[in-house]
């Protein structure tokens, strides 16, 4: 499992890549883990995460209703993962060798 303080810190100040239409300020953006290997006290690798604002993070974690179906949320998470990983590559945080 990949854990990286640099990757987690890279979310600070970024725009939300999830953009569910409920976005709060980019000051609330954090690295939001979306992988399946997660649960209470267990998170997937930092490479399976997106930049998400507090409002969108709450929506995909089920703390608030989003109005999206599970399939729609999965589609949006995949799109956001692609955008987030592109940003990480541009920052030099993910490198393909």
SEGU-779515 format. One record per atom (N, C-alpha, C, O): atom name; residue in one letter; x, y, z; residue number from 1. Coordinates in steps of 0.05 Angstrom, whole numbers. Example, Ala and Ser with C-alpha at 12.3 -4.5 7.8 and 13.67 -1.06 7.14 Angstrom:
REM SEGU-779515
<rec name="N" resn="a" east="264" north="-114" up="156" resi="1"/>
<rec name="CA" resn="a" east="246" north="-90" up="156" resi="1"/>
<rec name="C" resn="a" east="264" north="-66" up="156" resi="1"/>
<rec name="O" resn="a" east="285" north="-66" up="169" resi="1"/>
<rec name="N" resn="s" east="257" north="-45" up="142" resi="2"/>
<rec name="CA" resn="s" east="273" north="-21" up="143" resi="2"/>
<rec name="C" resn="s" east="258" north="1" up="157" resi="2"/>
<rec name="O" resn="s" east="268" north="23" up="161" resi="2"/>
REM end
This chain:
REM SEGU-779515
<rec name="N" resn="x" east="17" north="-23" up="0" resi="1"/>
<rec name="CA" resn="x" east="0" north="0" up="0" resi="1"/>
<rec name="C" resn="x" east="18" north="25" up="0" resi="1"/>
<rec name="O" resn="x" east="36" north="27" up="16" resi="1"/>
<rec name="N" resn="x" east="12" north="43" up="-18" resi="2"/>
<rec name="CA" resn="x" east="28" north="67" up="-20" resi="2"/>
<rec name="C" resn="x" east="16" north="89" up="-3" resi="2"/>
<rec name="O" resn="x" east="-7" north="97" up="-6" resi="2"/>
<rec name="N" resn="x" east="32" north="99" up="16" resi="3"/>
<rec name="CA" resn="x" east="24" north="122" up="32" resi="3"/>
<rec name="C" resn="x" east="45" north="144" up="27" resi="3"/>
<rec name="O" resn="x" east="69" north="138" up="30" resi="3"/>
<rec name="N" resn="x" east="36" north="167" up="21" resi="4"/>
<rec name="CA" resn="x" east="55" north="189" up="15" resi="4"/>
<rec name="C" resn="x" east="45" north="215" up="25" resi="4"/>
<rec name="O" resn="x" east="24" north="225" up="17" resi="4"/>
<rec name="N" resn="x" east="60" north="227" up="44" resi="5"/>
<rec name="CA" resn="x" east="52" north="253" up="55" resi="5"/>
<rec name="C" resn="x" east="52" north="274" up="32" resi="5"/>
<rec name="O" resn="x" east="35" north="292" up="32" resi="5"/>
<rec name="N" resn="x" east="71" north="272" up="13" resi="6"/>
<rec name="CA" resn="x" east="72" north="291" up="-9" resi="6"/>
<rec name="C" resn="x" east="47" north="289" up="-26" resi="6"/>
<rec name="O" resn="x" east="36" north="310" up="-34" resi="6"/>
<rec name="N" resn="x" east="37" north="265" up="-31" resi="7"/>
<rec name="CA" resn="x" east="12" north="262" up="-47" resi="7"/>
<rec name="C" resn="x" east="-11" north="273" up="-31" resi="7"/>
<rec name="O" resn="x" east="-28" north="287" up="-42" resi="7"/>
<rec name="N" resn="x" east="-13" north="266" up="-5" resi="8"/>
<rec name="CA" resn="x" east="-35" north="276" up="11" resi="8"/>
<rec name="C" resn="x" east="-35" north="307" up="13" resi="8"/>
<rec name="O" resn="x" east="-55" north="320" up="11" resi="8"/>
<rec name="N" resn="x" east="-11" north="318" up="16" resi="9"/>
<rec name="CA" resn="x" east="-8" north="347" up="18" resi="9"/>
<rec name="C" resn="x" east="-13" north="361" up="-9" resi="9"/>
<rec name="O" resn="x" east="-20" north="384" up="-9" resi="9"/>
<rec name="N" resn="x" east="-11" north="346" up="-31" resi="10"/>
<rec name="CA" resn="x" east="-14" north="358" up="-57" resi="10"/>
<rec name="C" resn="x" east="-43" north="368" up="-62" resi="10"/>
<rec name="O" resn="x" east="-47" north="384" up="-80" resi="10"/>
<rec name="N" resn="x" east="-62" north="358" up="-47" resi="11"/>
<rec name="CA" resn="x" east="-90" north="366" up="-50" resi="11"/>
<rec name="C" resn="x" east="-95" north="394" up="-40" resi="11"/>
<rec name="O" resn="x" east="-114" north="407" up="-48" resi="11"/>
<rec name="N" resn="x" east="-79" north="403" up="-22" resi="12"/>
<rec name="CA" resn="x" east="-83" north="429" up="-9" resi="12"/>
<rec name="C" resn="x" east="-85" north="451" up="-30" resi="12"/>
<rec name="O" resn="x" east="-66" north="456" up="-45" resi="12"/>
<rec name="N" resn="x" east="-107" north="466" up="-30" resi="13"/>
<rec name="CA" resn="x" east="-111" north="489" up="-47" resi="13"/>
<rec name="C" resn="x" east="-119" north="482" up="-76" resi="13"/>
<rec name="O" resn="x" east="-124" north="500" up="-92" resi="13"/>
<rec name="N" resn="x" east="-120" north="456" up="-83" resi="14"/>
<rec name="CA" resn="x" east="-128" north="448" up="-110" resi="14"/>
<rec name="C" resn="x" east="-158" north="451" up="-113" resi="14"/>
<rec name="O" resn="x" east="-173" north="453" up="-94" resi="14"/>
<rec name="N" resn="x" east="-166" north="452" up="-139" resi="15"/>
<rec name="CA" resn="x" east="-195" north="451" up="-145" resi="15"/>
<rec name="C" resn="x" east="-205" north="423" up="-141" resi="15"/>
<rec name="O" resn="x" east="-190" north="403" up="-144" resi="15"/>
<rec name="N" resn="x" east="-230" north="420" up="-133" resi="16"/>
<rec name="CA" resn="x" east="-243" north="395" up="-131" resi="16"/>
<rec name="C" resn="x" east="-245" north="382" up="-158" resi="16"/>
<rec name="O" resn="x" east="-256" north="394" up="-177" resi="16"/>
<rec name="N" resn="x" east="-235" north="357" up="-161" resi="17"/>
<rec name="CA" resn="x" east="-237" north="343" up="-187" resi="17"/>
<rec name="C" resn="x" east="-263" north="328" up="-189" resi="17"/>
<rec name="O" resn="x" east="-271" north="318" up="-210" resi="17"/>
<rec name="N" resn="x" east="-277" north="325" up="-166" resi="18"/>
<rec name="CA" resn="x" east="-302" north="309" up="-166" resi="18"/>
<rec name="C" resn="x" east="-326" north="326" up="-178" resi="18"/>
<rec name="O" resn="x" east="-341" north="316" up="-194" resi="18"/>
<rec name="N" resn="x" east="-328" north="350" up="-169" resi="19"/>
<rec name="CA" resn="x" east="-348" north="369" up="-180" resi="19"/>
<rec name="C" resn="x" east="-376" north="358" up="-183" resi="19"/>
<rec name="O" resn="x" east="-386" north="355" up="-205" resi="19"/>
<rec name="N" resn="x" east="-388" north="351" up="-161" resi="20"/>
<rec name="CA" resn="x" east="-415" north="340" up="-161" resi="20"/>
<rec name="C" resn="x" east="-437" north="361" up="-161" resi="20"/>
<rec name="O" resn="x" east="-461" north="355" up="-160" resi="20"/>
<rec name="N" resn="x" east="-429" north="386" up="-163" resi="21"/>
<rec name="CA" resn="x" east="-449" north="408" up="-164" resi="21"/>
<rec name="C" resn="x" east="-455" north="418" up="-136" resi="21"/>
<rec name="O" resn="x" east="-473" north="435" up="-133" resi="21"/>
<rec name="N" resn="x" east="-441" north="409" up="-116" resi="22"/>
<rec name="CA" resn="x" east="-445" north="418" up="-89" resi="22"/>
<rec name="C" resn="x" east="-420" north="429" up="-77" resi="22"/>
<rec name="O" resn="x" east="-418" north="433" up="-52" resi="22"/>
<rec name="N" resn="x" east="-400" north="435" up="-94" resi="23"/>
<rec name="CA" resn="x" east="-373" north="442" up="-84" resi="23"/>
<rec name="C" resn="x" east="-373" north="465" up="-64" resi="23"/>
<rec name="O" resn="x" east="-387" north="485" up="-67" resi="23"/>
<rec name="N" resn="x" east="-356" north="460" up="-44" resi="24"/>
<rec name="CA" resn="x" east="-349" north="481" up="-25" resi="24"/>
<rec name="C" resn="x" east="-322" north="493" up="-34" resi="24"/>
<rec name="O" resn="x" east="-312" north="486" up="-55" resi="24"/>
<rec name="N" resn="x" east="-311" north="509" up="-18" resi="25"/>
<rec name="CA" resn="x" east="-286" north="523" up="-25" resi="25"/>
<rec name="C" resn="x" east="-263" north="504" up="-30" resi="25"/>
<rec name="O" resn="x" east="-262" north="482" up="-18" resi="25"/>
<rec name="N" resn="x" east="-244" north="513" up="-47" resi="26"/>
<rec name="CA" resn="x" east="-220" north="496" up="-52" resi="26"/>
<rec name="C" resn="x" east="-203" north="495" up="-27" resi="26"/>
<rec name="O" resn="x" east="-184" north="480" up="-25" resi="26"/>
<rec name="N" resn="x" east="-209" north="512" up="-7" resi="27"/>
<rec name="CA" resn="x" east="-195" north="511" up="19" resi="27"/>
<rec name="C" resn="x" east="-202" north="486" up="34" resi="27"/>
<rec name="O" resn="x" east="-188" north="479" up="53" resi="27"/>
<rec name="N" resn="x" east="-223" north="472" up="26" resi="28"/>
<rec name="CA" resn="x" east="-232" north="447" up="40" resi="28"/>
<rec name="C" resn="x" east="-223" north="422" up="25" resi="28"/>
<rec name="O" resn="x" east="-230" north="400" up="33" resi="28"/>
<rec name="N" resn="x" east="-209" north="425" up="3" resi="29"/>
<rec name="CA" resn="x" east="-201" north="402" up="-14" resi="29"/>
<rec name="C" resn="x" east="-180" north="385" up="1" resi="29"/>
<rec name="O" resn="x" east="-160" north="396" up="11" resi="29"/>
<rec name="N" resn="x" east="-185" north="359" up="1" resi="30"/>
<rec name="CA" resn="x" east="-167" north="339" up="13" resi="30"/>
<rec name="C" resn="x" east="-164" north="316" up="-6" resi="30"/>
<rec name="O" resn="x" east="-179" north="314" up="-26" resi="30"/>
<rec name="N" resn="x" east="-145" north="299" up="0" resi="31"/>
<rec name="CA" resn="x" east="-142" north="274" up="-16" resi="31"/>
<rec name="C" resn="x" east="-163" north="255" up="-6" resi="31"/>
<rec name="O" resn="x" east="-162" north="246" up="17" resi="31"/>
<rec name="N" resn="x" east="-181" north="248" up="-23" resi="32"/>
<rec name="CA" resn="x" east="-204" north="231" up="-16" resi="32"/>
<rec name="C" resn="x" east="-200" north="203" up="-28" resi="32"/>
<rec name="O" resn="x" east="-200" north="200" up="-53" resi="32"/>
<rec name="N" resn="x" east="-197" north="183" up="-11" resi="33"/>
<rec name="CA" resn="x" east="-191" north="156" up="-20" resi="33"/>
<rec name="C" resn="x" east="-217" north="143" up="-31" resi="33"/>
<rec name="O" resn="x" east="-238" north="144" up="-18" resi="33"/>
<rec name="N" resn="x" east="-215" north="131" up="-55" resi="34"/>
<rec name="CA" resn="x" east="-239" north="120" up="-68" resi="34"/>
<rec name="C" resn="x" east="-237" north="90" up="-74" resi="34"/>
<rec name="O" resn="x" east="-255" north="78" up="-85" resi="34"/>
<rec name="N" resn="x" east="-215" north="78" up="-67" resi="35"/>
<rec name="CA" resn="x" east="-211" north="49" up="-73" resi="35"/>
<rec name="C" resn="x" east="-229" north="32" up="-56" resi="35"/>
<rec name="O" resn="x" east="-241" north="41" up="-37" resi="35"/>
<rec name="N" resn="x" east="-231" north="7" up="-64" resi="36"/>
<rec name="CA" resn="x" east="-248" north="-12" up="-50" resi="36"/>
<rec name="C" resn="x" east="-236" north="-23" up="-25" resi="36"/>
<rec name="O" resn="x" east="-250" north="-32" up="-7" resi="36"/>
<rec name="N" resn="x" east="-210" north="-23" up="-23" resi="37"/>
<rec name="CA" resn="x" east="-196" north="-33" up="1" resi="37"/>
<rec name="C" resn="x" east="-196" north="-12" up="23" resi="37"/>
<rec name="O" resn="x" east="-176" north="1" up="28" resi="37"/>
<rec name="N" resn="x" east="-219" north="-8" up="35" resi="38"/>
<rec name="CA" resn="x" east="-221" north="12" up="55" resi="38"/>
<rec name="C" resn="x" east="-243" north="4" up="75" resi="38"/>
<rec name="O" resn="x" east="-258" north="-15" up="71" resi="38"/>
<rec name="N" resn="x" east="-244" north="18" up="97" resi="39"/>
<rec name="CA" resn="x" east="-263" north="13" up="118" resi="39"/>
<rec name="C" resn="x" east="-255" north="28" up="143" resi="39"/>
<rec name="O" resn="x" east="-238" north="46" up="141" resi="39"/>
<rec name="N" resn="x" east="-266" north="21" up="165" resi="40"/>
<rec name="CA" resn="x" east="-260" north="35" up="190" resi="40"/>
<rec name="C" resn="x" east="-230" north="32" up="196" resi="40"/>
<rec name="O" resn="x" east="-220" north="10" up="201" resi="40"/>
<rec name="N" resn="x" east="-215" north="54" up="194" resi="41"/>
<rec name="CA" resn="x" east="-187" north="54" up="200" resi="41"/>
<rec name="C" resn="x" east="-170" north="42" up="178" resi="41"/>
<rec name="O" resn="x" east="-145" north="40" up="182" resi="41"/>
<rec name="N" resn="x" east="-181" north="36" up="155" resi="42"/>
<rec name="CA" resn="x" east="-166" north="24" up="133" resi="42"/>
<rec name="C" resn="x" east="-172" north="39" up="107" resi="42"/>
<rec name="O" resn="x" east="-195" north="42" up="99" resi="42"/>
<rec name="N" resn="x" east="-151" north="49" up="95" resi="43"/>
<rec name="CA" resn="x" east="-154" north="64" up="70" resi="43"/>
<rec name="C" resn="x" east="-138" north="51" up="48" resi="43"/>
<rec name="O" resn="x" east="-118" north="37" up="53" resi="43"/>
<rec name="N" resn="x" east="-147" north="54" up="23" resi="44"/>
<rec name="CA" resn="x" east="-132" north="44" up="1" resi="44"/>
<rec name="C" resn="x" east="-107" north="61" up="-3" resi="44"/>
<rec name="O" resn="x" east="-102" north="81" up="12" resi="44"/>
<rec name="N" resn="x" east="-90" north="54" up="-22" resi="45"/>
<rec name="CA" resn="x" east="-66" north="70" up="-28" resi="45"/>
<rec name="C" resn="x" east="-72" north="98" up="-35" resi="45"/>
<rec name="O" resn="x" east="-94" north="104" up="-46" resi="45"/>
<rec name="N" resn="x" east="-54" north="116" up="-30" resi="46"/>
<rec name="CA" resn="x" east="-57" north="144" up="-37" resi="46"/>
<rec name="C" resn="x" east="-59" north="149" up="-67" resi="46"/>
<rec name="O" resn="x" east="-67" north="170" up="-75" resi="46"/>
<rec name="N" resn="x" east="-51" north="129" up="-83" resi="47"/>
<rec name="CA" resn="x" east="-53" north="132" up="-112" resi="47"/>
<rec name="C" resn="x" east="-82" north="127" up="-122" resi="47"/>
<rec name="O" resn="x" east="-87" north="134" up="-145" resi="47"/>
<rec name="N" resn="x" east="-99" north="117" up="-106" resi="48"/>
<rec name="CA" resn="x" east="-127" north="112" up="-113" resi="48"/>
<rec name="C" resn="x" east="-144" north="132" up="-97" resi="48"/>
<rec name="O" resn="x" east="-162" north="125" up="-81" resi="48"/>
<rec name="N" resn="x" east="-139" north="157" up="-102" resi="49"/>
<rec name="CA" resn="x" east="-152" north="179" up="-87" resi="49"/>
<rec name="C" resn="x" east="-156" north="203" up="-106" resi="49"/>
<rec name="O" resn="x" east="-142" north="205" up="-127" resi="49"/>
<rec name="N" resn="x" east="-174" north="220" up="-99" resi="50"/>
<rec name="CA" resn="x" east="-180" north="243" up="-115" resi="50"/>
<rec name="C" resn="x" east="-179" north="268" up="-98" resi="50"/>
<rec name="O" resn="x" east="-180" north="267" up="-74" resi="50"/>
<rec name="N" resn="x" east="-177" north="291" up="-112" resi="51"/>
<rec name="CA" resn="x" east="-179" north="317" up="-98" resi="51"/>
<rec name="C" resn="x" east="-209" north="323" up="-95" resi="51"/>
<rec name="O" resn="x" east="-223" north="327" up="-115" resi="51"/>
<rec name="N" resn="x" east="-219" north="324" up="-71" resi="52"/>
<rec name="CA" resn="x" east="-247" north="329" up="-66" resi="52"/>
<rec name="C" resn="x" east="-251" north="349" up="-44" resi="52"/>
<rec name="O" resn="x" east="-238" north="348" up="-23" resi="52"/>
<rec name="N" resn="x" east="-270" north="368" up="-49" resi="53"/>
<rec name="CA" resn="x" east="-277" north="387" up="-28" resi="53"/>
<rec name="C" resn="x" east="-294" north="373" up="-7" resi="53"/>
<rec name="O" resn="x" east="-303" north="351" up="-11" resi="53"/>
<rec name="N" resn="x" east="-298" north="387" up="15" resi="54"/>
<rec name="CA" resn="x" east="-312" north="375" up="37" resi="54"/>
<rec name="C" resn="x" east="-341" north="366" up="30" resi="54"/>
<rec name="O" resn="x" east="-350" north="345" up="38" resi="54"/>
<rec name="N" resn="x" east="-354" north="383" up="14" resi="55"/>
<rec name="CA" resn="x" east="-382" north="377" up="7" resi="55"/>
<rec name="C" resn="x" east="-384" north="352" up="-11" resi="55"/>
<rec name="O" resn="x" east="-401" north="335" up="-7" resi="55"/>
<rec name="N" resn="x" east="-367" north="350" up="-31" resi="56"/>
<rec name="CA" resn="x" east="-366" north="327" up="-49" resi="56"/>
<rec name="C" resn="x" east="-357" north="302" up="-34" resi="56"/>
<rec name="O" resn="x" east="-368" north="280" up="-39" resi="56"/>
<rec name="N" resn="x" east="-338" north="305" up="-17" resi="57"/>
<rec name="CA" resn="x" east="-328" north="282" up="0" resi="57"/>
<rec name="C" resn="x" east="-351" north="271" up="17" resi="57"/>
<rec name="O" resn="x" east="-355" north="247" up="18" resi="57"/>
<rec name="N" resn="x" east="-366" north="289" up="29" resi="58"/>
<rec name="CA" resn="x" east="-389" north="281" up="45" resi="58"/>
<rec name="C" resn="x" east="-409" north="266" up="28" resi="58"/>
<rec name="O" resn="x" east="-421" north="246" up="36" resi="58"/>
<rec name="N" resn="x" east="-413" north="275" up="3" resi="59"/>
<rec name="CA" resn="x" east="-433" north="262" up="-15" resi="59"/>
<rec name="C" resn="x" east="-424" north="234" up="-23" resi="59"/>
<rec name="O" resn="x" east="-441" north="216" up="-22" resi="59"/>
<rec name="N" resn="x" east="-399" north="230" up="-30" resi="60"/>
<rec name="CA" resn="x" east="-391" north="203" up="-38" resi="60"/>
<rec name="C" resn="x" east="-388" north="184" up="-15" resi="60"/>
<rec name="O" resn="x" east="-390" north="159" up="-18" resi="60"/>
<rec name="N" resn="x" east="-383" north="195" up="9" resi="61"/>
<rec name="CA" resn="x" east="-381" north="178" up="33" resi="61"/>
<rec name="C" resn="x" east="-409" north="172" up="45" resi="61"/>
<rec name="O" resn="x" east="-411" north="157" up="65" resi="61"/>
<rec name="N" resn="x" east="-430" north="184" up="34" resi="62"/>
<rec name="CA" resn="x" east="-457" north="179" up="43" resi="62"/>
<rec name="C" resn="x" east="-465" north="194" up="68" resi="62"/>
<rec name="O" resn="x" east="-486" north="188" up="80" resi="62"/>
<rec name="N" resn="x" east="-450" north="214" up="76" resi="63"/>
<rec name="CA" resn="x" east="-457" north="230" up="99" resi="63"/>
<rec name="C" resn="x" east="-480" north="250" up="92" resi="63"/>
<rec name="O" resn="x" east="-494" north="258" up="110" resi="63"/>
<rec name="N" resn="x" east="-483" north="256" up="66" resi="64"/>
<rec name="CA" resn="x" east="-505" north="272" up="57" resi="64"/>
<rec name="C" resn="x" east="-515" north="260" up="31" resi="64"/>
<rec name="O" resn="x" east="-500" north="246" up="17" resi="64"/>
<rec name="N" resn="x" east="-540" north="265" up="24" resi="65"/>
<rec name="CA" resn="x" east="-551" north="255" up="-1" resi="65"/>
<rec name="C" resn="x" east="-541" north="272" up="-24" resi="65"/>
<rec name="O" resn="x" east="-540" north="296" up="-23" resi="65"/>
<rec name="N" resn="x" east="-533" north="258" up="-46" resi="66"/>
<rec name="CA" resn="x" east="-522" north="272" up="-69" resi="66"/>
<rec name="C" resn="x" east="-541" north="274" up="-92" resi="66"/>
<rec name="O" resn="x" east="-538" north="292" up="-109" resi="66"/>
<rec name="N" resn="x" east="-562" north="257" up="-92" resi="67"/>
<rec name="CA" resn="x" east="-580" north="257" up="-115" resi="67"/>
<rec name="C" resn="x" east="-570" north="240" up="-138" resi="67"/>
<rec name="O" resn="x" east="-583" north="237" up="-158" resi="67"/>
<rec name="N" resn="x" east="-545" north="229" up="-135" resi="68"/>
<rec name="CA" resn="x" east="-533" north="212" up="-156" resi="68"/>
<rec name="C" resn="x" east="-538" north="182" up="-148" resi="68"/>
<rec name="O" resn="x" east="-538" north="175" up="-125" resi="68"/>
<rec name="N" resn="x" east="-541" north="165" up="-168" resi="69"/>
<rec name="CA" resn="x" east="-542" north="137" up="-163" resi="69"/>
<rec name="C" resn="x" east="-514" north="127" up="-158" resi="69"/>
<rec name="O" resn="x" east="-494" north="141" up="-162" resi="69"/>
<rec name="N" resn="x" east="-511" north="103" up="-147" resi="70"/>
<rec name="CA" resn="x" east="-485" north="91" up="-142" resi="70"/>
<rec name="C" resn="x" east="-469" north="89" up="-168" resi="70"/>
<rec name="O" resn="x" east="-445" north="95" up="-167" resi="70"/>
<rec name="N" resn="x" east="-481" north="81" up="-190" resi="71"/>
<rec name="CA" resn="x" east="-467" north="79" up="-215" resi="71"/>
<rec name="C" resn="x" east="-458" north="107" up="-225" resi="71"/>
<rec name="O" resn="x" east="-435" north="109" up="-235" resi="71"/>
<rec name="N" resn="x" east="-474" north="127" up="-221" resi="72"/>
<rec name="CA" resn="x" east="-466" north="154" up="-229" resi="72"/>
<rec name="C" resn="x" east="-443" north="164" up="-213" resi="72"/>
<rec name="O" resn="x" east="-425" north="176" up="-223" resi="72"/>
<rec name="N" resn="x" east="-444" north="158" up="-186" resi="73"/>
<rec name="CA" resn="x" east="-422" north="166" up="-169" resi="73"/>
<rec name="C" resn="x" east="-396" north="152" up="-177" resi="73"/>
<rec name="O" resn="x" east="-374" north="164" up="-177" resi="73"/>
<rec name="N" resn="x" east="-398" north="126" up="-184" resi="74"/>
<rec name="CA" resn="x" east="-374" north="111" up="-192" resi="74"/>
<rec name="C" resn="x" east="-363" north="123" up="-218" resi="74"/>
<rec name="O" resn="x" east="-338" north="125" up="-220" resi="74"/>
<rec name="N" resn="x" east="-380" north="131" up="-236" resi="75"/>
<rec name="CA" resn="x" east="-370" north="143" up="-261" resi="75"/>
<rec name="C" resn="x" east="-356" north="169" up="-255" resi="75"/>
<rec name="O" resn="x" east="-335" north="175" up="-266" resi="75"/>
<rec name="N" resn="x" east="-367" north="185" up="-238" resi="76"/>
<rec name="CA" resn="x" east="-355" north="211" up="-230" resi="76"/>
<rec name="C" resn="x" east="-329" north="207" up="-215" resi="76"/>
<rec name="O" resn="x" east="-310" north="223" up="-219" resi="76"/>
<rec name="N" resn="x" east="-328" north="187" up="-198" resi="77"/>
<rec name="CA" resn="x" east="-303" north="182" up="-184" resi="77"/>
<rec name="C" resn="x" east="-281" north="173" up="-203" resi="77"/>
<rec name="O" resn="x" east="-258" north="181" up="-200" resi="77"/>
<rec name="N" resn="x" east="-288" north="157" up="-223" resi="78"/>
<rec name="CA" resn="x" east="-267" north="149" up="-243" resi="78"/>
<rec name="C" resn="x" east="-257" north="172" up="-259" resi="78"/>
<rec name="O" resn="x" east="-233" north="175" up="-264" resi="78"/>
<rec name="N" resn="x" east="-275" north="190" up="-268" resi="79"/>
<rec name="CA" resn="x" east="-267" north="214" up="-282" resi="79"/>
<rec name="C" resn="x" east="-249" north="231" up="-265" resi="79"/>
<rec name="O" resn="x" east="-228" north="241" up="-274" resi="79"/>
<rec name="N" resn="x" east="-256" north="235" up="-239" resi="80"/>
<rec name="CA" resn="x" east="-240" north="251" up="-221" resi="80"/>
<rec name="C" resn="x" east="-213" north="238" up="-216" resi="80"/>
<rec name="O" resn="x" east="-193" north="252" up="-213" resi="80"/>
<rec name="N" resn="x" east="-212" north="211" up="-214" resi="81"/>
<rec name="CA" resn="x" east="-187" north="197" up="-211" resi="81"/>
<rec name="C" resn="x" east="-168" north="203" up="-234" resi="81"/>
<rec name="O" resn="x" east="-144" north="208" up="-230" resi="81"/>
<rec name="N" resn="x" east="-179" north="202" up="-258" resi="82"/>
<rec name="CA" resn="x" east="-162" north="208" up="-282" resi="82"/>
<rec name="C" resn="x" east="-151" north="236" up="-280" resi="82"/>
<rec name="O" resn="x" east="-127" north="240" up="-285" resi="82"/>
<rec name="N" resn="x" east="-168" north="256" up="-273" resi="83"/>
<rec name="CA" resn="x" east="-158" north="283" up="-272" resi="83"/>
<rec name="C" resn="x" east="-138" north="287" up="-249" resi="83"/>
<rec name="O" resn="x" east="-118" north="301" up="-252" resi="83"/>
<rec name="N" resn="x" east="-143" north="274" up="-226" resi="84"/>
<rec name="CA" resn="x" east="-125" north="277" up="-204" resi="84"/>
<rec name="C" resn="x" east="-98" north="264" up="-210" resi="84"/>
<rec name="O" resn="x" east="-77" north="276" up="-204" resi="84"/>
<rec name="N" resn="x" east="-98" north="241" up="-222" resi="85"/>
<rec name="CA" resn="x" east="-73" north="228" up="-229" resi="85"/>
<rec name="C" resn="x" east="-57" north="244" up="-250" resi="85"/>
<rec name="O" resn="x" east="-33" north="245" up="-249" resi="85"/>
<rec name="N" resn="x" east="-71" north="257" up="-269" resi="86"/>
<rec name="CA" resn="x" east="-58" north="274" up="-288" resi="86"/>
<rec name="C" resn="x" east="-44" north="297" up="-274" resi="86"/>
<rec name="O" resn="x" east="-22" north="305" up="-280" resi="86"/>
<rec name="N" resn="x" east="-58" north="309" up="-254" resi="87"/>
<rec name="CA" resn="x" east="-46" north="331" up="-238" resi="87"/>
<rec name="C" resn="x" east="-22" north="321" up="-222" resi="87"/>
<rec name="O" resn="x" east="-2" north="335" up="-221" resi="87"/>
<rec name="N" resn="x" east="-24" north="297" up="-211" resi="88"/>
<rec name="CA" resn="x" east="-1" north="286" up="-196" resi="88"/>
<rec name="C" resn="x" east="23" north="281" up="-214" resi="88"/>
<rec name="O" resn="x" east="46" north="284" up="-205" resi="88"/>
<rec name="N" resn="x" east="18" north="272" up="-238" resi="89"/>
<rec name="CA" resn="x" east="39" north="267" up="-257" resi="89"/>
<rec name="C" resn="x" east="53" north="294" up="-264" resi="89"/>
<rec name="O" resn="x" east="77" north="295" up="-265" resi="89"/>
<rec name="N" resn="x" east="37" north="314" up="-269" resi="90"/>
<rec name="CA" resn="x" east="48" north="341" up="-275" resi="90"/>
<rec name="C" resn="x" east="64" north="351" up="-252" resi="90"/>
<rec name="O" resn="x" east="84" north="366" up="-257" resi="90"/>
<rec name="N" resn="x" east="57" north="345" up="-228" resi="91"/>
<rec name="CA" resn="x" east="72" north="354" up="-204" resi="91"/>
<rec name="C" resn="x" east="96" north="336" up="-198" resi="91"/>
<rec name="O" resn="x" east="112" north="343" up="-180" resi="91"/>
<rec name="N" resn="x" east="99" north="315" up="-213" resi="92"/>
<rec name="CA" resn="x" east="122" north="297" up="-209" resi="92"/>
<rec name="C" resn="x" east="118" north="277" up="-186" resi="92"/>
<rec name="O" resn="x" east="137" north="265" up="-176" resi="92"/>
<rec name="N" resn="x" east="93" north="275" up="-176" resi="93"/>
<rec name="CA" resn="x" east="87" north="257" up="-154" resi="93"/>
<rec name="C" resn="x" east="82" north="228" up="-162" resi="93"/>
<rec name="O" resn="x" east="87" north="210" up="-147" resi="93"/>
<rec name="N" resn="x" east="73" north="224" up="-187" resi="94"/>
<rec name="CA" resn="x" east="70" north="197" up="-199" resi="94"/>
<rec name="C" resn="x" east="88" north="197" up="-223" resi="94"/>
<rec name="O" resn="x" east="86" north="214" up="-240" resi="94"/>
<rec name="N" resn="x" east="104" north="176" up="-225" resi="95"/>
<rec name="CA" resn="x" east="123" north="174" up="-247" resi="95"/>
<rec name="C" resn="x" east="122" north="146" up="-258" resi="95"/>
<rec name="O" resn="x" east="123" north="126" up="-243" resi="95"/>
<rec name="N" resn="x" east="119" north="144" up="-284" resi="96"/>
<rec name="CA" resn="x" east="120" north="118" up="-298" resi="96"/>
<rec name="C" resn="x" east="148" north="113" up="-308" resi="96"/>
<rec name="O" resn="x" east="161" north="131" up="-320" resi="96"/>
<rec name="N" resn="x" east="158" north="89" up="-302" resi="97"/>
<rec name="CA" resn="x" east="186" north="83" up="-311" resi="97"/>
<rec name="C" resn="x" east="185" north="59" up="-330" resi="97"/>
<rec name="O" resn="x" east="205" north="50" up="-340" resi="97"/>
REM end
